[in-house]
Amino acid sequence: MGERHAPAWSERSAGRRPAANPLVGRVIETEVERIVPGGVGLAHAEGRTLFVGLAAPGDRVRARIERVRGGVAFASIVEVLAPGPARVEPPCPYFGRCGGCDFQQLAYPAQLEAKAGIIRDCLRRIAAIDPPPDVTVSPSPRDWDYRSRAEWQHDAARGLLGYFERDSHRVVNVTHCPIAAPEIEAALKELRGRMETGTLPAEIAEFRAAAGDDAVAIAPPLDDDRPAELVRTAGGERYRYDADCFFQTNHALLDPLVTEALRHVPPAATANGAAAPGVAVDLYCGVGLFTLPLARRFERVIGVEAHHAAAAYATQNLVAAGLGNARVDAVGVEPWLTRHASVLAPPAFVLLDPPRTGAGDAVVEGILALRPGRIAYVSCDPATLARDLRRLLGGGYALDGVTAFDLFPQTHHVETVAHLIRAG
């Protein structure tokens, strides 16, 4: 995201502009070695480490240095002199301008290889552990037209609807998005039609769309009979939610993701069987994607979710499934842990699926205070996952496997599941 605030004192605040680095603006020739965390290409030039955006391994490029930080320079490609073996022609006309995709220049097998390398790199450098030798990324059944969610920016004054431009808040006017699922693409065309006829509310700056099993919801809602709520079936469970609630964007990988996250918990109880004893805790539970299957496996389940609408849907989903052995607390994870870590008996299992920023020190300390027997950490950012793993591993847990799923083809993002077990 970048630093948003300048230091309290600087040459700029003292009335003098800071001296420009003489490297900024220079165009240099270099070769990209590999893809590193953040999805950028690693190269070396001018005695510095160089991070090159939208690159492919093996590319020989002319690149312009955009900024310098210490011994590291950040650059953009001016010209590809000789493409690397994994480079392909991006099919999207907005590639390079739109801030959404940054891997369209890579053949799909190379994307998977790069993401596995990013995970290993983060585990090695940030978590300070030797990564498992078998870290692989399960491919998406569809590497295009897969996204079941979208957020579009609306610039009514200029008649624009689309995504933010890379590294800016200017709107790229998008008429087609090749990674959007067909029903999301249809919603985009509908909104564009309203904009062109002057019936799209000018005061709304952002629209969100989400697809369920048989409908699409748009928020804020428009003056039509489109349903506000959606239903999605995954792993035999039914989930209700709306466009304002988080739900995983690649529905084709929901079943294997849930299966992997619960790999080390007991199987679901049969009609004549009993659930496993003990408590399971689902942190950042959203609308209950993991809460429902956990409630079929444990005597008691507690979900924790700060987003009140999502927590309400999770409760409704449990009631609709007849799962009375689970509850959802609509509160932030950190205050919940502060309140319960010292009074709750050690749970058998804790699952956490935090946002991209990760859990953070306070939440990790709260989990360590709970002393669960097992932990499953579901993450969409290998760097913050590795940061939190380092503290968990230092707190008496051992890594018991890492698996990844490509929920986000054409981008550098990847979903990772890390399993931990309490030592002893």
TAVEN-V696830 format. One record per residue. N is the residue number from 1. PHI is phi as a letter, one per 20 degrees, with the letter a starting at -180 (999 if undefined). OMEGA is omega in whole degrees, 0 to 359 (NA if undefined). BURIAL is # if it has 16 or more other ideal C-beta (glycine too) atoms within 10 Angstrom, else .. Layout:
n=N phi=PHI omega=OMEGA burial=BURIAL
n=N phi=PHI omega=OMEGA burial=BURIAL
//
This chain:
n=1 phi=999 omega=179 burial=.
n=2 phi=n omega=179 burial=.
n=3 phi=f omega=184 burial=.
n=4 phi=e omega=187 burial=.
n=5 phi=c omega=177 burial=.
n=6 phi=f omega=176 burial=.
n=7 phi=g omega=181 burial=.
n=8 phi=f omega=178 burial=.
n=9 phi=c omega=176 burial=.
n=10 phi=b omega=177 burial=.
n=11 phi=g omega=179 burial=.
n=12 phi=f omega=182 burial=.
n=13 phi=f omega=179 burial=.
n=14 phi=e omega=177 burial=.
n=15 phi=n omega=179 burial=.
n=16 phi=d omega=177 burial=.
n=17 phi=f omega=178 burial=.
n=18 phi=f omega=180 burial=.
n=19 phi=f omega=179 burial=.
n=20 phi=f omega=176 burial=.
n=21 phi=f omega=184 burial=.
n=22 phi=f omega=179 burial=.
n=23 phi=f omega=184 burial=#
n=24 phi=f omega=182 burial=.
n=25 phi=n omega=180 burial=.
n=26 phi=f omega=175 burial=.
n=27 phi=d omega=183 burial=.
n=28 phi=c omega=177 burial=#
n=29 phi=d omega=182 burial=.
n=30 phi=b omega=178 burial=#
n=31 phi=c omega=181 burial=#
n=32 phi=f omega=184 burial=#
n=33 phi=e omega=182 burial=#
n=34 phi=a omega=177 burial=#
n=35 phi=e omega=184 burial=#
n=36 phi=c omega=180 burial=#
n=37 phi=g omega=188 burial=#
n=38 phi=n omega=177 burial=.
n=39 phi=n omega=182 burial=#
n=40 phi=e omega=177 burial=#
n=41 phi=e omega=178 burial=#
n=42 phi=e omega=176 burial=#
n=43 phi=b omega=177 burial=#
n=44 phi=c omega=178 burial=.
n=45 phi=a omega=178 burial=#
n=46 phi=l omega=180 burial=.
n=47 phi=m omega=183 burial=.
n=48 phi=c omega=167 burial=#
n=49 phi=f omega=184 burial=.
n=50 phi=c omega=174 burial=#
n=51 phi=d omega=186 burial=#
n=52 phi=d omega=181 burial=#
n=53 phi=f omega=174 burial=#
n=54 phi=l omega=183 burial=#
n=55 phi=d omega=174 burial=#
n=56 phi=c omega=179 burial=#
n=57 phi=g omega=179 burial=#
n=58 phi=n omega=177 burial=#
n=59 phi=f omega=166 burial=#
n=60 phi=d omega=190 burial=.
n=61 phi=c omega=162 burial=#
n=62 phi=d omega=186 burial=.
n=63 phi=c omega=178 burial=#
n=64 phi=e omega=178 burial=.
n=65 phi=f omega=184 burial=#
n=66 phi=e omega=178 burial=.
n=67 phi=b omega=182 burial=.
n=68 phi=c omega=176 burial=#
n=69 phi=c omega=183 burial=.
n=70 phi=m omega=179 burial=.
n=71 phi=e omega=183 burial=.
n=72 phi=d omega=176 burial=.
n=73 phi=c omega=179 burial=#
n=74 phi=d omega=189 burial=#
n=75 phi=c omega=175 burial=#
n=76 phi=c omega=184 burial=#
n=77 phi=f omega=173 burial=#
n=78 phi=e omega=182 burial=.
n=79 phi=b omega=172 burial=.
n=80 phi=e omega=181 burial=#
n=81 phi=f omega=178 burial=.
n=82 phi=b omega=183 burial=.
n=83 phi=f omega=172 burial=.
n=84 phi=f omega=184 burial=#
n=85 phi=f omega=182 burial=.
n=86 phi=e omega=184 burial=#
n=87 phi=f omega=175 burial=#
n=88 phi=c omega=179 burial=.
n=89 phi=e omega=179 burial=.
n=90 phi=f omega=183 burial=#
n=91 phi=e omega=186 burial=.
n=92 phi=e omega=180 burial=#
n=93 phi=f omega=181 burial=.
n=94 phi=e omega=183 burial=#
n=95 phi=f omega=182 burial=#
n=96 phi=n omega=175 burial=#
n=97 phi=e omega=180 burial=#
n=98 phi=f omega=182 burial=#
n=99 phi=e omega=185 burial=.
n=100 phi=e omega=186 burial=#
n=101 phi=e omega=175 burial=#
n=102 phi=c omega=179 burial=#
n=103 phi=c omega=181 burial=#
n=104 phi=f omega=179 burial=#
n=105 phi=f omega=182 burial=#
n=106 phi=d omega=170 burial=#
n=107 phi=g omega=189 burial=.
n=108 phi=g omega=176 burial=#
n=109 phi=g omega=178 burial=.
n=110 phi=f omega=175 burial=#
n=111 phi=f omega=180 burial=#
n=112 phi=f omega=179 burial=#
n=113 phi=f omega=179 burial=#
n=114 phi=f omega=181 burial=#
n=115 phi=f omega=175 burial=#
n=116 phi=f omega=178 burial=#
n=117 phi=f omega=178 burial=#
n=118 phi=f omega=179 burial=#
n=119 phi=f omega=180 burial=#
n=120 phi=f omega=180 burial=#
n=121 phi=f omega=181 burial=#
n=122 phi=f omega=178 burial=#
n=123 phi=f omega=182 burial=#
n=124 phi=f omega=188 burial=.
n=125 phi=e omega=187 burial=.
n=126 phi=e omega=179 burial=#
n=127 phi=f omega=178 burial=#
n=128 phi=m omega=177 burial=.
n=129 phi=c omega=172 burial=.
n=130 phi=f omega=182 burial=.
n=131 phi=f omega=175 burial=#
n=132 phi=g omega=184 burial=#
n=133 phi=f omega=187 burial=.
n=134 phi=d omega=178 burial=.
n=135 phi=f omega=177 burial=#
n=136 phi=c omega=180 burial=.
n=137 phi=d omega=178 burial=#
n=138 phi=f omega=184 burial=#
n=139 phi=f omega=173 burial=.
n=140 phi=f omega=176 burial=#
n=141 phi=g omega=177 burial=.
n=142 phi=c omega=178 burial=.
n=143 phi=e omega=171 burial=#
n=144 phi=c omega=179 burial=#
n=145 phi=k omega=183 burial=.
n=146 phi=d omega=190 burial=#
n=147 phi=f omega=180 burial=#
n=148 phi=e omega=178 burial=#
n=149 phi=c omega=175 burial=#
n=150 phi=b omega=171 burial=#
n=151 phi=c omega=182 burial=.
n=152 phi=d omega=178 burial=#
n=153 phi=e omega=184 burial=#
n=154 phi=c omega=175 burial=#
n=155 phi=d omega=186 burial=#
n=156 phi=f omega=183 burial=.
n=157 phi=f omega=181 burial=.
n=158 phi=d omega=180 burial=.
n=159 phi=m omega=183 burial=.
n=160 phi=d omega=175 burial=#
n=161 phi=b omega=180 burial=#
n=162 phi=r omega=182 burial=#
n=163 phi=d omega=175 burial=#
n=164 phi=f omega=173 burial=#
n=165 phi=f omega=181 burial=#
n=166 phi=g omega=177 burial=#
n=167 phi=l omega=178 burial=.
n=168 phi=b omega=173 burial=.
n=169 phi=d omega=171 burial=.
n=170 phi=e omega=184 burial=.
n=171 phi=e omega=171 burial=#
n=172 phi=e omega=182 burial=#
n=173 phi=f omega=189 burial=.
n=174 phi=d omega=176 burial=#
n=175 phi=d omega=182 burial=.
n=176 phi=b omega=178 burial=.
n=177 phi=c omega=186 burial=#
n=178 phi=f omega=177 burial=#
n=179 phi=e omega=180 burial=#
n=180 phi=f omega=174 burial=#
n=181 phi=f omega=184 burial=#
n=182 phi=g omega=181 burial=.
n=183 phi=f omega=175 burial=#
n=184 phi=f omega=176 burial=#
n=185 phi=g omega=179 burial=#
n=186 phi=f omega=178 burial=.
n=187 phi=f omega=177 burial=#
n=188 phi=f omega=180 burial=#
n=189 phi=f omega=178 burial=.
n=190 phi=f omega=179 burial=#
n=191 phi=f omega=178 burial=#
n=192 phi=f omega=177 burial=#
n=193 phi=f omega=178 burial=.
n=194 phi=f omega=179 burial=#
n=195 phi=f omega=182 burial=#
n=196 phi=f omega=178 burial=.
n=197 phi=e omega=177 burial=.
n=198 phi=m omega=181 burial=.
n=199 phi=d omega=175 burial=.
n=200 phi=e omega=185 burial=#
n=201 phi=g omega=184 burial=.
n=202 phi=f omega=184 burial=.
n=203 phi=f omega=180 burial=.
n=204 phi=e omega=184 burial=.
n=205 phi=e omega=181 burial=.
n=206 phi=b omega=174 burial=.
n=207 phi=d omega=176 burial=#
n=208 phi=d omega=178 burial=#
n=209 phi=c omega=178 burial=#
n=210 phi=b omega=181 burial=#
n=211 phi=d omega=172 burial=#
n=212 phi=d omega=181 burial=#
n=213 phi=f omega=186 burial=.
n=214 phi=b omega=180 burial=.
n=215 phi=b omega=176 burial=.
n=216 phi=c omega=176 burial=#
n=217 phi=d omega=178 burial=#
n=218 phi=c omega=177 burial=#
n=219 phi=c omega=354 burial=#
n=220 phi=f omega=183 burial=.
n=221 phi=f omega=178 burial=.
n=222 phi=d omega=184 burial=#
n=223 phi=e omega=175 burial=.
n=224 phi=b omega=183 burial=.
n=225 phi=e omega=178 burial=.
n=226 phi=f omega=181 burial=.
n=227 phi=f omega=177 burial=.
n=228 phi=e omega=181 burial=.
n=229 phi=d omega=180 burial=.
n=230 phi=c omega=173 burial=#
n=231 phi=c omega=175 burial=.
n=232 phi=c omega=178 burial=#
n=233 phi=e omega=179 burial=.
n=234 phi=b omega=179 burial=#
n=235 phi=l omega=181 burial=#
n=236 phi=n omega=178 burial=.
n=237 phi=d omega=177 burial=#
n=238 phi=d omega=183 burial=.
n=239 phi=c omega=173 burial=#
n=240 phi=e omega=179 burial=#
n=241 phi=a omega=176 burial=#
n=242 phi=c omega=186 burial=#
n=243 phi=f omega=179 burial=#
n=244 phi=e omega=181 burial=.
n=245 phi=e omega=176 burial=#
n=246 phi=f omega=170 burial=#
n=247 phi=b omega=185 burial=#
n=248 phi=g omega=192 burial=#
n=249 phi=e omega=182 burial=#
n=250 phi=d omega=189 burial=#
n=251 phi=f omega=181 burial=#
n=252 phi=f omega=182 burial=.
n=253 phi=d omega=181 burial=#
n=254 phi=f omega=183 burial=#
n=255 phi=g omega=179 burial=.
n=256 phi=f omega=178 burial=.
n=257 phi=f omega=179 burial=#
n=258 phi=f omega=180 burial=#
n=259 phi=g omega=181 burial=.
n=260 phi=f omega=181 burial=#
n=261 phi=f omega=182 burial=#
n=262 phi=d omega=186 burial=#
n=263 phi=g omega=185 burial=.
n=264 phi=d omega=176 burial=#
n=265 phi=d omega=181 burial=#
n=266 phi=f omega=177 burial=#
n=267 phi=f omega=179 burial=.
n=268 phi=f omega=180 burial=#
n=269 phi=f omega=175 burial=.
n=270 phi=e omega=181 burial=.
n=271 phi=g omega=182 burial=.
n=272 phi=d omega=183 burial=.
n=273 phi=d omega=180 burial=.
n=274 phi=d omega=176 burial=.
n=275 phi=f omega=179 burial=#
n=276 phi=f omega=179 burial=#
n=277 phi=f omega=176 burial=.
n=278 phi=o omega=184 burial=#
n=279 phi=d omega=170 burial=#
n=280 phi=d omega=180 burial=#
n=281 phi=d omega=180 burial=#
n=282 phi=d omega=182 burial=#
n=283 phi=e omega=187 burial=#
n=284 phi=l omega=194 burial=#
n=285 phi=f omega=180 burial=#
n=286 phi=l omega=181 burial=#
n=287 phi=e omega=173 burial=#
n=288 phi=o omega=182 burial=#
n=289 phi=g omega=179 burial=#
n=290 phi=e omega=184 burial=#
n=291 phi=f omega=182 burial=#
n=292 phi=f omega=178 burial=#
n=293 phi=f omega=176 burial=#
n=294 phi=f omega=181 burial=#
n=295 phi=f omega=175 burial=#
n=296 phi=e omega=185 burial=#
n=297 phi=d omega=183 burial=#
n=298 phi=c omega=179 burial=#
n=299 phi=f omega=184 burial=.
n=300 phi=b omega=181 burial=#
n=301 phi=c omega=175 burial=#
n=302 phi=c omega=173 burial=#
n=303 phi=e omega=181 burial=#
n=304 phi=c omega=183 burial=#
n=305 phi=b omega=183 burial=#
n=306 phi=f omega=181 burial=.
n=307 phi=f omega=190 burial=#
n=308 phi=f omega=179 burial=.
n=309 phi=f omega=178 burial=.
n=310 phi=f omega=178 burial=#
n=311 phi=f omega=178 burial=#
n=312 phi=f omega=177 burial=#
n=313 phi=f omega=179 burial=#
n=314 phi=f omega=177 burial=#
n=315 phi=f omega=177 burial=#
n=316 phi=f omega=181 burial=#
n=317 phi=f omega=176 burial=#
n=318 phi=f omega=180 burial=#
n=319 phi=f omega=181 burial=.
n=320 phi=f omega=179 burial=.
n=321 phi=e omega=180 burial=#
n=322 phi=m omega=183 burial=.
n=323 phi=d omega=183 burial=#
n=324 phi=e omega=182 burial=.
n=325 phi=e omega=181 burial=.
n=326 phi=c omega=174 burial=#
n=327 phi=c omega=178 burial=#
n=328 phi=c omega=177 burial=#
n=329 phi=e omega=181 burial=#
n=330 phi=e omega=184 burial=#
n=331 phi=b omega=177 burial=.
n=332 phi=f omega=183 burial=.
n=333 phi=f omega=182 burial=#
n=334 phi=f omega=178 burial=#
n=335 phi=f omega=178 burial=.
n=336 phi=f omega=180 burial=#
n=337 phi=f omega=178 burial=#
n=338 phi=g omega=183 burial=.
n=339 phi=f omega=190 burial=.
n=340 phi=d omega=188 burial=#
n=341 phi=g omega=184 burial=#
n=342 phi=e omega=184 burial=.
n=343 phi=d omega=181 burial=.
n=344 phi=e omega=176 burial=#
n=345 phi=f omega=182 burial=.
n=346 phi=g omega=180 burial=.
n=347 phi=f omega=177 burial=#
n=348 phi=f omega=189 burial=#
n=349 phi=b omega=172 burial=#
n=350 phi=c omega=173 burial=#
n=351 phi=d omega=174 burial=#
n=352 phi=c omega=181 burial=#
n=353 phi=c omega=187 burial=#
n=354 phi=f omega=174 burial=#
n=355 phi=f omega=187 burial=.
n=356 phi=g omega=179 burial=.
n=357 phi=f omega=179 burial=.
n=358 phi=n omega=182 burial=#
n=359 phi=f omega=181 burial=#
n=360 phi=n omega=188 burial=#
n=361 phi=f omega=185 burial=.
n=362 phi=f omega=180 burial=.
n=363 phi=f omega=179 burial=#
n=364 phi=f omega=178 burial=#
n=365 phi=f omega=177 burial=#
n=366 phi=f omega=177 burial=#
n=367 phi=f omega=178 burial=#
n=368 phi=f omega=179 burial=#
n=369 phi=f omega=176 burial=.
n=370 phi=f omega=180 burial=#
n=371 phi=l omega=177 burial=#
n=372 phi=f omega=178 burial=#
n=373 phi=f omega=179 burial=.
n=374 phi=c omega=177 burial=#
n=375 phi=c omega=168 burial=#
n=376 phi=d omega=182 burial=#
n=377 phi=d omega=178 burial=#
n=378 phi=d omega=189 burial=#
n=379 phi=c omega=173 burial=#
n=380 phi=d omega=178 burial=#
n=381 phi=b omega=183 burial=#
n=382 phi=f omega=182 burial=#
n=383 phi=f omega=179 burial=#
n=384 phi=f omega=173 burial=#
n=385 phi=g omega=182 burial=#
n=386 phi=f omega=177 burial=#
n=387 phi=g omega=181 burial=#
n=388 phi=f omega=178 burial=#
n=389 phi=f omega=181 burial=#
n=390 phi=g omega=179 burial=#
n=391 phi=f omega=179 burial=#
n=392 phi=f omega=180 burial=#
n=393 phi=f omega=176 burial=#
n=394 phi=f omega=181 burial=.
n=395 phi=d omega=174 burial=#
n=396 phi=o omega=179 burial=.
n=397 phi=d omega=178 burial=#
n=398 phi=d omega=178 burial=.
n=399 phi=f omega=184 burial=#
n=400 phi=c omega=175 burial=.
n=401 phi=p omega=178 burial=#
n=402 phi=c omega=178 burial=#
n=403 phi=c omega=182 burial=#
n=404 phi=c omega=180 burial=#
n=405 phi=c omega=181 burial=#
n=406 phi=e omega=177 burial=#
n=407 phi=f omega=188 burial=#
n=408 phi=c omega=177 burial=#
n=409 phi=g omega=180 burial=#
n=410 phi=m omega=173 burial=#
n=411 phi=c omega=180 burial=#
n=412 phi=e omega=182 burial=#
n=413 phi=f omega=182 burial=#
n=414 phi=b omega=179 burial=#
n=415 phi=e omega=184 burial=#
n=416 phi=c omega=175 burial=#
n=417 phi=d omega=178 burial=#
n=418 phi=d omega=178 burial=#
n=419 phi=d omega=179 burial=#
n=420 phi=c omega=177 burial=#
n=421 phi=c omega=182 burial=.
n=422 phi=f omega=181 burial=#
n=423 phi=f omega=177 burial=.
n=424 phi=n omega=NA burial=.
//
